[in-house]
Amino acid sequence: MRYHLAGNIPPKRHTIFKSPEDKFYYEQLFGTEGFHGISSLLYHIHRPTQIKSIGEPKDVTPKIAVEKM
């Protein structure tokens, strides 16, 4: 496994984590294959599901960079 650290992280994953100002950090597990494969555990100061506005839908279908043969 490879790990990359940027910023402060809690001593244990999936637990309550607060800022120095005693505000919650919100955890998000992000990966392109669900719970399989490479993923990132992200911590946000705002909920990652917070909606600011709703616009026109965009196609975000992944494109194949290299065709496997």
Secondary structure as UniProt FT lines:
FT   TURN            13..14
FT   TURN            20..21
FT   STRAND          26..31
FT   TURN            34..35
FT   STRAND          39..44
FT   TURN            48..49
//
